[in-house]
Amino acid sequence: MRIDVVSIFPEYLAPLELSLIGKARQDGLLDLHVHDLRGFTTDKHRSVDDTPYGGGAGMVMKAEPWAQALASVAGADEAKATKPVLIVPSPAGERFTQALAHELAEEEQLVFACGRYEGIDERVIEWAAEHFTVRPMSLGDYVLNGGEVAVLAMVEAIGRLLPGVVGNPESLVEESHSDGLLEYPVYTKPSSWRDREVPAVLLSGNHGKIAQWRRHQQYQRTAERRPDLLETFDAGKLPRADRTA
Ligand code: 6GU
């Protein structure tokens, strides 16, 4: 997969050189490029923003530097058969979920346009639809100062789903949100720590009982912390005792 990120703070994306994603890049599993939006300006002051038409607080990102930057990255993958997906991080976007991470992990090229200030001139978003599949996307219902932190989160969520990035693919199966429930609690040695015992069933060696216990814990946690998830969850996937609650 190829990923291009355009930002006025390319240094903000430095963590993408570390850990799992950094390793995936070194291994050639992920071809990731960060671009400085100011490199696509033509004026002496390299300006990327201006005051909003209609008035109001803050500044709006100018259309032309964005059009230049996006045209440049759209043509980056010569051999591509489909339009790249342009993700525009914004609290006004569609909610980014694990299901969307899986969907986006199938794409050949993703481009992330990190807005700052009050956002990007809407005409660029309209124009971009000629070259990209445009997806405004939000992490959740709160406001960040810009798209960069959201891109760190989205690239990590998508990148770890690419083939070969996570060493043991089994760890992608039994994790929170992979099947609509939150993850069960986990424990390691010692079995007794500060007078707290590991639940006895986990030491029993009875794998059927352990699976059932974990499923029940998943359900209890989800009911307590994220009851909204249970509204769309298929109760048939639960142990019988948890089905009617
Ligand atoms: Cl994707 N961007 C910004 N700027 N704020 C956010 C967000 C994204 N998701 C939640 N808040």
Residues whose N, C-alpha, C, O or C-beta is under 5 A from the ligand:
A	BS01	6GU	P89 S90 P91 M137 S138 L139 G140 Y142 V143 L144 N145 G146 G147 A150
